[in-house]
Amino acid sequence: MKKYVVLTGLLFLFCFSNAQYSLLFCEDVTADGKPMMVSNQFVVDADGGVLKFLVRTDDQFNTDQLDFRVYYMSDGGAEEEIVRIPQTVQPEWTFAWKEMVMFDPGMYRIKIYTSTGTYLTSANVTIKNK
């Protein structure tokens, strides 16, 4: 019985000590971190289209910088890194975003890391031409 109490306590600590992260794609972000026009697919013209990557946490980032890594996904699923975009943050922040102009159609994967290289989350977005 004692083992079960200890195991239950450890599971409780594990479940509530790990922050959860989410990554959304949108056209704009309000001052309080609410996304506007959220989607995983965007249509852009020849001049490109502005897209925002919004990462949120239910706790805190506990880092001084986030690293937004953008990958192009081939038809076979291979990732080709095309750019890294650093974002300075305050450790107590619960959201941060970066803006990027997207030109080329295709599927992209955006991965978020801390300044020490710890992976936080990722999501895919599809860009289509008009």
Order of alpha helices (4+ residues) and beta strands (2+ residues): alpha-beta-beta-beta-beta-beta-beta-beta-beta-beta-beta
